[in-house]
Amino acid sequence: MESLNDLFNRTMDIALIVATRLGELPSLLVMLLATVFVSILFACKLLAQKLRGRREPLRRRYLRSLLYTLGVCALLHMAQRTELFLRESREILYYARRNAVMLMPSETHAGLTEAQAASTHALINIEAAKRELPLLLGSEVDLASRALSNGIQFASFHSGGPRPVTGYVAVVDLTQPGITIEITEEFAAKSLTSEFADQRVCVVAINGEAGTSPARDASLGSYAGRWIVNGKSVNIDQSFHRPFLAFDQQNSGRYVGALHSSDEPTEDVYNALWGRGDLLLKGEFPGEDNPRWLQPSPRTLMGLNQDGTHLVLAVIDGRQLGYSVGADLETAASFMRLFGAFDAMWCDQGGSSTMYLGGLSAIINRPSDGRERPVYTHFGVSAH
């Protein structure tokens, strides 16, 4: 039987989707449709009175209802004009943040040899991304990329059109010396990803799991899974099977799908963190049965290339009309495949989805809550 928490979340998702679709209609069209609906409703009432041989004054009620309806439509029009202004402001903010990343000072980046710079820039096939992203998103795409450090390449993209999508990707060469996997070491109070990343001096970091709700004292609930840090098991309770990324002491990565995970610890797993579901299995999207997860949403994604030497971290913003509507799981799988992932998982998402860049000492994306959400676990990469 569906829990009350799941029922509430599903109801809120449906309400959000309906409101989003209504908000995308032109305000004048909504006004016209509302006027026609009210007029038809009162015409039916008038016809019913005639059939019953009764006459009641409807003109005042009709005019009052029409006035209320037009008032609501006027508010919708004002909201859409406000959204247009905010959309333009978000565009400016997006490009300001993107340019800040492209121009940010970085001693590590400045000190790269030509060979290091070339190998780092090769982590993302920019030409393929420029070619494939417009086909995937159905509109022109602005794409920018730079090396964050030796072995860590970053890219941001933003599509135009009525349903824009904004995303951020970091690809890490796990074979490079000095690369260190950083994971929250204990199950304690929730904290911000930016706080975690600042403490660990991460080049890039993303959110982990927030628990059953955004509340600071929410339990991990059924989202508990494989969580190992520096060879120490923080949690391996598999209440439900969850995929996870595992790394040995040499940072060699391994993906374990949801159907193959178990409660038994393994000696070659030095670091591990779970996700919520499989996104790519051997390069293919496995599908998803729960309709709650199929709608475009903010996403946090993690994956590995086929030989486990490249780590792909991505955050896609969503639920923000005019800036980024998010991505459904199949589209998210295509993103990860395009940036080199062979196996991937989707993680805690929605308002939790956050990416931090050390060069900015700040969150690069726009969380859908309007602010950063505290979570129990974090995942980052540092370079020494």
C-alpha positions as a Markdown table, in Angstrom:
| # | Residue | x | y | z |
|---|---|---|---|---|
| 1 | Met | 0.0 | 0.0 | 0.0 |
| 2 | Glu | 1.3 | 3.4 | -0.9 |
| 3 | Ser | 2.5 | 5.4 | 2.0 |
| 4 | Leu | 1.1 | 8.8 | 2.9 |
| 5 | Asn | 4.4 | 10.4 | 2.2 |
| 6 | Asp | 4.6 | 8.9 | -1.3 |
| 7 | Leu | 0.9 | 9.8 | -2.0 |
| 8 | Phe | 1.6 | 13.4 | -0.9 |
| 9 | Asn | 4.7 | 13.7 | -3.1 |
| 10 | Arg | 2.9 | 12.3 | -6.1 |
| 11 | Thr | -0.1 | 14.6 | -5.6 |
| 12 | Met | 2.2 | 17.6 | -5.4 |
| 13 | Asp | 4.1 | 16.5 | -8.5 |
| 14 | Ile | 0.8 | 16.3 | -10.5 |
| 15 | Ala | -0.4 | 19.7 | -9.2 |
| 16 | Leu | 3.0 | 21.2 | -10.2 |
| 17 | Ile | 2.8 | 19.7 | -13.7 |
| 18 | Val | -0.8 | 21.0 | -14.3 |
| 19 | Ala | 0.1 | 24.4 | -13.0 |
| 20 | Thr | 3.2 | 24.5 | -15.2 |
| 21 | Arg | 1.2 | 23.6 | -18.3 |
| 22 | Leu | -1.5 | 26.2 | -17.6 |
| 23 | Gly | 1.2 | 28.8 | -17.0 |
| 24 | Glu | 2.7 | 28.1 | -20.4 |
| 25 | Leu | -0.6 | 29.1 | -22.2 |
| 26 | Pro | -0.7 | 32.7 | -23.5 |
| 27 | Ser | -2.7 | 34.8 | -21.0 |
| 28 | Leu | -5.0 | 36.2 | -23.7 |
| 29 | Leu | -5.9 | 32.6 | -24.8 |
| 30 | Val | -6.7 | 31.7 | -21.2 |
| 31 | Met | -8.9 | 34.8 | -20.9 |
| 32 | Leu | -10.8 | 33.9 | -24.1 |
| 33 | Leu | -11.2 | 30.3 | -23.0 |
| 34 | Ala | -12.4 | 31.3 | -19.5 |
| 35 | Thr | -14.9 | 33.8 | -20.9 |
| 36 | Val | -16.3 | 31.2 | -23.3 |
| 37 | Phe | -16.5 | 28.6 | -20.5 |
| 38 | Val | -18.4 | 31.0 | -18.2 |
| 39 | Ser | -20.7 | 32.1 | -21.0 |
| 40 | Ile | -21.5 | 28.4 | -21.9 |
| 41 | Leu | -22.1 | 27.6 | -18.2 |
| 42 | Phe | -24.7 | 30.4 | -17.8 |
| 43 | Ala | -26.3 | 29.6 | -21.2 |
| 44 | Cys | -26.9 | 26.1 | -19.9 |
| 45 | Lys | -28.4 | 27.4 | -16.7 |
| 46 | Leu | -30.7 | 29.7 | -18.8 |
| 47 | Leu | -31.8 | 26.8 | -21.0 |
| 48 | Ala | -32.5 | 24.6 | -17.9 |
| 49 | Gln | -34.7 | 27.4 | -16.5 |
| 50 | Lys | -36.7 | 27.6 | -19.7 |
| 51 | Leu | -37.2 | 23.8 | -19.7 |
| 52 | Arg | -38.5 | 23.9 | -16.2 |
| 53 | Gly | -40.7 | 26.9 | -16.9 |
| 54 | Arg | -38.9 | 29.0 | -14.3 |
| 55 | Arg | -37.3 | 32.5 | -14.6 |
| 56 | Glu | -34.6 | 33.6 | -12.3 |
| 57 | Pro | -32.4 | 36.7 | -12.8 |
| 58 | Leu | -29.0 | 35.5 | -14.1 |
| 59 | Arg | -27.6 | 38.7 | -15.7 |
| 60 | Arg | -26.0 | 40.1 | -12.5 |
| 61 | Arg | -24.6 | 36.7 | -11.5 |
| 62 | Tyr | -23.3 | 36.2 | -15.1 |
| 63 | Leu | -21.6 | 39.7 | -15.1 |
| 64 | Arg | -20.2 | 39.2 | -11.6 |
| 65 | Ser | -18.7 | 35.8 | -12.5 |
| 66 | Leu | -17.3 | 37.2 | -15.8 |
| 67 | Leu | -15.7 | 40.1 | -13.8 |
| 68 | Tyr | -14.1 | 37.7 | -11.4 |
| 69 | Thr | -12.9 | 35.5 | -14.2 |
| 70 | Leu | -11.4 | 38.4 | -16.1 |
| 71 | Gly | -9.8 | 39.6 | -12.9 |
| 72 | Val | -8.1 | 36.2 | -12.4 |
| 73 | Cys | -6.9 | 36.3 | -16.0 |
| 74 | Ala | -5.5 | 39.8 | -15.5 |
| 75 | Leu | -3.5 | 38.5 | -12.6 |
| 76 | Leu | -2.3 | 35.6 | -14.7 |
| 77 | His | -1.2 | 38.1 | -17.4 |
| 78 | Met | 0.7 | 40.2 | -14.8 |
| 79 | Ala | 2.3 | 37.0 | -13.6 |
| 80 | Gln | 3.4 | 36.1 | -17.1 |
| 81 | Arg | 4.9 | 39.5 | -17.6 |
| 82 | Thr | 6.7 | 39.2 | -14.3 |
| 83 | Glu | 8.0 | 35.8 | -15.4 |
| 84 | Leu | 9.2 | 37.3 | -18.7 |
| 85 | Phe | 11.2 | 39.9 | -16.7 |
| 86 | Leu | 12.6 | 37.2 | -14.4 |
| 87 | Arg | 13.4 | 35.0 | -17.4 |
| 88 | Glu | 15.6 | 37.8 | -18.8 |
| 89 | Ser | 17.2 | 38.4 | -15.4 |
| 90 | Arg | 17.9 | 34.6 | -15.1 |
| 91 | Glu | 19.5 | 34.7 | -18.6 |
| 92 | Ile | 21.8 | 37.5 | -17.5 |
| 93 | Leu | 22.6 | 35.7 | -14.3 |
| 94 | Tyr | 23.3 | 32.4 | -16.1 |
| 95 | Tyr | 25.8 | 34.0 | -18.5 |
| 96 | Ala | 27.4 | 36.0 | -15.6 |
| 97 | Arg | 28.0 | 32.7 | -13.7 |
| 98 | Arg | 29.1 | 30.9 | -16.8 |
| 99 | Asn | 31.6 | 33.7 | -17.7 |
| 100 | Ala | 32.8 | 33.7 | -14.1 |
| 101 | Val | 33.7 | 30.0 | -14.4 |
| 102 | Met | 35.4 | 30.5 | -17.8 |
| 103 | Leu | 37.4 | 33.4 | -16.4 |
| 104 | Met | 37.9 | 32.4 | -12.8 |
| 105 | Pro | 41.5 | 32.4 | -11.5 |
| 106 | Ser | 42.9 | 29.0 | -10.9 |
| 107 | Glu | 46.5 | 28.4 | -9.9 |
| 108 | Thr | 46.2 | 24.7 | -10.9 |
| 109 | His | 44.7 | 25.6 | -14.3 |
| 110 | Ala | 47.3 | 28.2 | -14.9 |
| 111 | Gly | 50.0 | 25.8 | -14.1 |
| 112 | Leu | 48.9 | 23.0 | -16.6 |
| 113 | Thr | 51.5 | 21.9 | -19.1 |
| 114 | Glu | 50.4 | 21.7 | -22.7 |
| 115 | Ala | 50.1 | 17.9 | -22.5 |
| 116 | Gln | 48.0 | 18.2 | -19.3 |
| 117 | Ala | 45.7 | 20.8 | -20.8 |
| 118 | Ala | 45.3 | 18.7 | -24.0 |
| 119 | Ser | 44.4 | 15.5 | -22.1 |
| 120 | Thr | 42.0 | 17.4 | -19.8 |
| 121 | His | 40.2 | 19.1 | -22.6 |
| 122 | Ala | 39.9 | 15.7 | -24.3 |
| 123 | Leu | 37.7 | 14.4 | -21.4 |
| 124 | Ile | 34.6 | 16.0 | -23.1 |
| 125 | Asn | 34.0 | 15.8 | -26.8 |
| 126 | Ile | 32.8 | 19.4 | -27.3 |
| 127 | Glu | 32.3 | 19.0 | -31.0 |
| 128 | Ala | 30.0 | 16.0 | -30.5 |
| 129 | Ala | 28.1 | 17.9 | -27.7 |
| 130 | Lys | 27.6 | 20.9 | -30.0 |
| 131 | Arg | 26.3 | 18.7 | -32.7 |
| 132 | Glu | 24.0 | 16.4 | -30.5 |
| 133 | Leu | 22.6 | 18.7 | -27.8 |
| 134 | Pro | 20.5 | 20.8 | -30.2 |
| 135 | Leu | 19.0 | 17.6 | -31.6 |
| 136 | Leu | 18.3 | 16.3 | -28.2 |
| 137 | Leu | 16.7 | 19.6 | -26.9 |
| 138 | Gly | 15.1 | 20.7 | -30.1 |
| 139 | Ser | 16.6 | 24.2 | -30.0 |
| 140 | Glu | 19.9 | 26.1 | -30.3 |
| 141 | Val | 22.3 | 25.4 | -27.4 |
| 142 | Asp | 24.9 | 27.6 | -25.9 |
| 143 | Leu | 27.8 | 25.4 | -24.7 |
| 144 | Ala | 31.0 | 26.4 | -22.9 |
| 145 | Ser | 33.8 | 24.4 | -21.4 |
| 146 | Arg | 37.1 | 24.7 | -19.5 |
| 147 | Ala | 39.6 | 22.7 | -17.4 |
| 148 | Leu | 39.0 | 23.1 | -13.7 |
| 149 | Ser | 42.3 | 21.4 | -12.9 |
| 150 | Asn | 44.5 | 18.6 | -14.2 |
| 151 | Gly | 42.1 | 15.8 | -15.0 |
| 152 | Ile | 38.8 | 17.7 | -14.3 |
| 153 | Gln | 36.9 | 19.2 | -17.3 |
| 154 | Phe | 33.8 | 21.3 | -16.8 |
| 155 | Ala | 31.0 | 22.2 | -19.3 |
| 156 | Ser | 27.8 | 24.2 | -19.0 |
| 157 | Phe | 24.9 | 24.3 | -21.6 |
| 158 | His | 21.8 | 26.3 | -21.9 |
| 159 | Ser | 19.1 | 25.7 | -24.6 |
| 160 | Gly | 16.7 | 28.3 | -25.9 |
| 161 | Gly | 13.0 | 28.0 | -26.9 |
| 162 | Pro | 9.9 | 27.9 | -24.8 |
| 163 | Arg | 11.1 | 25.0 | -22.7 |
| 164 | Pro | 14.8 | 25.8 | -22.0 |
| 165 | Val | 17.2 | 23.4 | -20.2 |
| 166 | Thr | 20.3 | 24.4 | -18.3 |
| 167 | Gly | 22.8 | 21.9 | -17.1 |
| 168 | Tyr | 26.3 | 21.5 | -15.7 |
| 169 | Val | 28.7 | 18.6 | -16.2 |
| 170 | Ala | 32.1 | 17.7 | -14.7 |
| 171 | Val | 34.2 | 14.8 | -16.1 |
| 172 | Val | 37.0 | 13.5 | -13.9 |
| 173 | Asp | 40.0 | 11.4 | -15.0 |
| 174 | Leu | 40.3 | 9.1 | -12.1 |
| 175 | Thr | 43.8 | 7.9 | -13.2 |
| 176 | Gln | 45.4 | 11.3 | -12.6 |
| 177 | Pro | 47.6 | 11.6 | -9.6 |
| 178 | Gly | 46.3 | 13.8 | -6.8 |
| 179 | Ile | 42.6 | 13.1 | -7.5 |
| 180 | Thr | 40.8 | 12.2 | -4.3 |
| 181 | Ile | 37.2 | 11.1 | -3.8 |
| 182 | Glu | 35.5 | 13.0 | -1.0 |
| 183 | Ile | 32.3 | 11.6 | 0.7 |
| 184 | Thr | 30.6 | 12.6 | 3.9 |
| 185 | Glu | 32.1 | 10.4 | 6.6 |
| 186 | Glu | 29.3 | 10.0 | 9.1 |
| 187 | Phe | 25.6 | 9.9 | 9.4 |
| 188 | Ala | 25.1 | 13.1 | 11.4 |
| 189 | Ala | 23.1 | 16.4 | 11.1 |
| 190 | Lys | 22.3 | 17.6 | 7.6 |
| 191 | Ser | 24.6 | 20.3 | 6.1 |
| 192 | Leu | 25.1 | 22.2 | 2.9 |
| 193 | Thr | 27.1 | 20.9 | -0.1 |
| 194 | Ser | 29.0 | 24.2 | -0.2 |
| 195 | Glu | 30.0 | 23.8 | 3.5 |
| 196 | Phe | 31.2 | 20.2 | 2.8 |
| 197 | Ala | 33.1 | 21.3 | -0.3 |
| 198 | Asp | 34.8 | 24.2 | 1.4 |
| 199 | Gln | 36.0 | 22.0 | 4.2 |
| 200 | Arg | 37.4 | 19.4 | 1.8 |
| 201 | Val | 38.7 | 21.9 | -0.7 |
| 202 | Cys | 36.8 | 20.2 | -3.5 |
| 203 | Val | 37.3 | 21.2 | -7.1 |
| 204 | Val | 33.7 | 20.0 | -7.8 |
| 205 | Ala | 31.0 | 18.6 | -5.5 |
| 206 | Ile | 27.4 | 17.6 | -5.8 |
| 207 | Asn | 24.6 | 16.8 | -3.3 |
| 208 | Gly | 23.9 | 13.4 | -1.9 |
| 209 | Glu | 20.7 | 12.2 | -0.1 |
| 210 | Ala | 18.4 | 14.5 | 1.8 |
| 211 | Gly | 16.2 | 11.8 | 3.3 |
| 212 | Thr | 12.4 | 11.4 | 3.2 |
| 213 | Ser | 11.8 | 15.2 | 3.1 |
| 214 | Pro | 13.7 | 18.5 | 3.0 |
| 215 | Ala | 13.3 | 18.9 | 6.8 |
| 216 | Arg | 16.6 | 19.0 | 8.7 |
| 217 | Asp | 15.7 | 16.1 | 10.9 |
| 218 | Ala | 14.1 | 13.9 | 8.2 |
| 219 | Ser | 15.1 | 10.3 | 8.3 |
| 220 | Leu | 16.9 | 8.5 | 5.5 |
| 221 | Gly | 14.0 | 6.2 | 5.3 |
| 222 | Ser | 13.9 | 3.6 | 2.5 |
| 223 | Tyr | 16.7 | 5.5 | 0.7 |
| 224 | Ala | 19.4 | 3.9 | 2.8 |
| 225 | Gly | 22.0 | 2.0 | 0.8 |
| 226 | Arg | 25.7 | 1.4 | 0.3 |
| 227 | Trp | 27.7 | 4.1 | 2.0 |
| 228 | Ile | 31.4 | 3.5 | 2.5 |
| 229 | Val | 34.1 | 6.0 | 3.2 |
| 230 | Asn | 37.9 | 5.2 | 3.3 |
| 231 | Gly | 37.2 | 1.6 | 3.8 |
| 232 | Lys | 34.7 | 2.2 | 6.7 |
| 233 | Ser | 31.1 | 1.2 | 6.3 |
| 234 | Val | 28.9 | 4.0 | 7.4 |
| 235 | Asn | 25.8 | 2.3 | 6.2 |
| 236 | Ile | 25.1 | -0.8 | 4.0 |
| 237 | Asp | 21.4 | -1.3 | 4.9 |
| 238 | Gln | 19.6 | -2.2 | 1.6 |
| 239 | Ser | 16.0 | -1.7 | 2.6 |
| 240 | Phe | 15.4 | -1.5 | -1.1 |
| 241 | His | 17.9 | -2.3 | -3.7 |
| 242 | Arg | 19.8 | 0.8 | -4.8 |
| 243 | Pro | 22.6 | 1.3 | -7.4 |
| 244 | Phe | 25.9 | 2.6 | -6.2 |
| 245 | Leu | 29.3 | 3.8 | -7.5 |
| 246 | Ala | 32.2 | 2.1 | -5.9 |
| 247 | Phe | 35.9 | 3.1 | -6.0 |
| 248 | Asp | 39.0 | 1.1 | -4.8 |
| 249 | Gln | 42.0 | 2.7 | -3.2 |
| 250 | Gln | 43.5 | 3.6 | -6.6 |
| 251 | Asn | 40.2 | 5.4 | -7.5 |
| 252 | Ser | 39.3 | 2.8 | -10.1 |
| 253 | Gly | 35.5 | 3.0 | -10.4 |
| 254 | Arg | 32.9 | 0.3 | -10.6 |
| 255 | Tyr | 29.1 | 0.7 | -11.1 |
| 256 | Val | 26.8 | -1.7 | -9.3 |
| 257 | Gly | 23.2 | -1.7 | -10.6 |
| 258 | Ala | 20.1 | -1.8 | -8.4 |
| 259 | Leu | 19.3 | -5.4 | -9.2 |
| 260 | His | 22.8 | -6.6 | -8.4 |
| 261 | Ser | 23.4 | -4.7 | -5.1 |
| 262 | Ser | 23.4 | -6.6 | -1.9 |
| 263 | Asp | 24.0 | -6.2 | 1.9 |
| 264 | Glu | 27.3 | -8.0 | 1.7 |
| 265 | Pro | 30.4 | -5.7 | 2.0 |
| 266 | Thr | 33.3 | -6.3 | -0.5 |
| 267 | Glu | 37.0 | -5.8 | 0.2 |
| 268 | Asp | 37.7 | -3.9 | -3.0 |
| 269 | Val | 35.2 | -1.1 | -2.2 |
| 270 | Tyr | 37.1 | 1.7 | -0.5 |
| 271 | Asn | 34.6 | 4.4 | -1.2 |
| 272 | Ala | 30.9 | 4.0 | -2.3 |
| 273 | Leu | 27.8 | 6.1 | -2.4 |
| 274 | Trp | 24.3 | 5.0 | -3.5 |
| 275 | Gly | 21.8 | 6.6 | -5.9 |
| 276 | Arg | 18.0 | 6.1 | -6.3 |
| 277 | Gly | 17.8 | 4.3 | -9.6 |
| 278 | Asp | 19.6 | 3.1 | -12.7 |
| 279 | Leu | 19.9 | 5.6 | -15.5 |
| 280 | Leu | 22.3 | 3.8 | -17.9 |
| 281 | Leu | 23.1 | 0.1 | -17.9 |
| 282 | Lys | 25.8 | -0.7 | -20.5 |
| 283 | Gly | 25.0 | 2.4 | -22.4 |
| 284 | Glu | 21.2 | 1.9 | -22.5 |
| 285 | Phe | 18.4 | 3.5 | -20.6 |
| 286 | Pro | 16.7 | 0.7 | -18.6 |
| 287 | Gly | 13.3 | 2.5 | -18.3 |
| 288 | Glu | 11.3 | 3.5 | -15.2 |
| 289 | Asp | 7.9 | 2.2 | -14.1 |
| 290 | Asn | 7.1 | 4.8 | -11.5 |
| 291 | Pro | 5.3 | 7.7 | -13.2 |
| 292 | Arg | 6.4 | 10.1 | -10.4 |
| 293 | Trp | 10.0 | 10.0 | -11.8 |
| 294 | Leu | 9.2 | 10.4 | -15.5 |
| 295 | Gln | 8.3 | 14.1 | -15.6 |
| 296 | Pro | 11.0 | 16.8 | -16.4 |
| 297 | Ser | 12.6 | 17.7 | -13.1 |
| 298 | Pro | 15.9 | 19.0 | -11.6 |
| 299 | Arg | 18.4 | 16.1 | -11.7 |
| 300 | Thr | 21.6 | 15.0 | -10.0 |
| 301 | Leu | 23.4 | 12.3 | -12.0 |
| 302 | Met | 26.5 | 10.2 | -11.5 |
| 303 | Gly | 28.2 | 7.8 | -13.9 |
| 304 | Leu | 31.3 | 6.1 | -15.1 |
| 305 | Asn | 32.8 | 5.3 | -18.5 |
| 306 | Gln | 33.1 | 1.7 | -19.6 |
| 307 | Asp | 36.5 | 1.0 | -18.0 |
| 308 | Gly | 35.8 | 2.9 | -14.8 |
| 309 | Thr | 38.5 | 5.5 | -15.4 |
| 310 | His | 36.3 | 8.6 | -16.0 |
| 311 | Leu | 33.7 | 9.8 | -13.6 |
| 312 | Val | 30.8 | 11.9 | -14.9 |
| 313 | Leu | 28.9 | 14.3 | -12.5 |
| 314 | Ala | 26.0 | 16.3 | -13.8 |
| 315 | Val | 23.3 | 18.6 | -12.4 |
| 316 | Ile | 20.3 | 19.8 | -14.5 |
| 317 | Asp | 18.3 | 22.6 | -13.2 |
| 318 | Gly | 14.5 | 22.4 | -13.4 |
| 319 | Arg | 11.0 | 23.6 | -12.4 |
| 320 | Gln | 12.0 | 27.2 | -13.4 |
| 321 | Leu | 10.0 | 28.4 | -16.4 |
| 322 | Gly | 12.0 | 30.6 | -18.7 |
| 323 | Tyr | 15.3 | 29.4 | -17.3 |
| 324 | Ser | 15.2 | 25.6 | -17.1 |
| 325 | Val | 12.3 | 23.1 | -17.0 |
| 326 | Gly | 14.5 | 20.1 | -16.2 |
| 327 | Ala | 14.8 | 16.8 | -17.9 |
| 328 | Asp | 12.9 | 13.5 | -17.9 |
| 329 | Leu | 15.0 | 10.4 | -17.1 |
| 330 | Glu | 15.4 | 9.2 | -20.7 |
| 331 | Thr | 16.7 | 12.7 | -21.7 |
| 332 | Ala | 19.0 | 12.7 | -18.7 |
| 333 | Ala | 20.3 | 9.3 | -19.8 |
| 334 | Ser | 21.1 | 10.8 | -23.2 |
| 335 | Phe | 23.0 | 13.6 | -21.6 |
| 336 | Met | 25.1 | 11.3 | -19.6 |
| 337 | Arg | 25.8 | 9.1 | -22.6 |
| 338 | Leu | 26.8 | 12.1 | -24.6 |
| 339 | Phe | 29.3 | 13.2 | -22.0 |
| 340 | Gly | 30.9 | 9.7 | -21.8 |
| 341 | Ala | 29.0 | 7.7 | -19.3 |
| 342 | Phe | 28.5 | 3.9 | -20.0 |
| 343 | Asp | 26.7 | 3.2 | -16.6 |
| 344 | Ala | 25.0 | 5.9 | -14.6 |
| 345 | Met | 22.5 | 6.5 | -11.8 |
| 346 | Trp | 20.1 | 9.2 | -10.9 |
| 347 | Cys | 20.3 | 10.5 | -7.3 |
| 348 | Asp | 18.4 | 12.6 | -4.9 |
| 349 | Gln | 17.0 | 15.4 | -7.1 |
| 350 | Gly | 14.5 | 18.3 | -7.1 |
| 351 | Gly | 15.4 | 21.0 | -4.6 |
| 352 | Ser | 18.4 | 18.9 | -3.5 |
| 353 | Ser | 20.1 | 19.1 | -6.9 |
| 354 | Thr | 23.3 | 21.2 | -6.4 |
| 355 | Met | 26.7 | 21.5 | -8.0 |
| 356 | Tyr | 29.6 | 23.4 | -6.3 |
| 357 | Leu | 32.8 | 24.6 | -8.0 |
| 358 | Gly | 35.8 | 25.3 | -5.9 |
| 359 | Gly | 37.2 | 28.0 | -8.2 |
| 360 | Leu | 34.1 | 30.1 | -7.4 |
| 361 | Ser | 33.8 | 28.9 | -3.8 |
| 362 | Ala | 30.1 | 28.8 | -4.7 |
| 363 | Ile | 27.2 | 26.9 | -6.1 |
| 364 | Ile | 27.1 | 27.2 | -9.9 |
| 365 | Asn | 23.5 | 26.1 | -10.5 |
| 366 | Arg | 20.2 | 27.5 | -9.4 |
| 367 | Pro | 18.5 | 25.0 | -7.0 |
| 368 | Ser | 14.7 | 24.9 | -7.6 |
| 369 | Asp | 14.0 | 25.8 | -3.9 |
| 370 | Gly | 15.6 | 29.2 | -4.6 |
| 371 | Arg | 18.3 | 28.3 | -2.1 |
| 372 | Glu | 20.7 | 25.4 | -1.3 |
| 373 | Arg | 19.0 | 22.5 | 0.5 |
| 374 | Pro | 20.8 | 20.8 | 3.4 |
| 375 | Val | 21.4 | 17.0 | 2.8 |
| 376 | Tyr | 22.9 | 14.1 | 4.8 |
| 377 | Thr | 25.5 | 13.1 | 2.2 |
| 378 | His | 27.7 | 14.8 | -0.3 |
| 379 | Phe | 30.1 | 13.7 | -3.0 |
| 380 | Gly | 33.1 | 15.7 | -4.2 |
| 381 | Val | 36.5 | 15.5 | -5.9 |
| 382 | Ser | 39.6 | 17.3 | -4.8 |
| 383 | Ala | 42.9 | 17.6 | -6.6 |
| 384 | His | 46.2 | 18.0 | -4.9 |
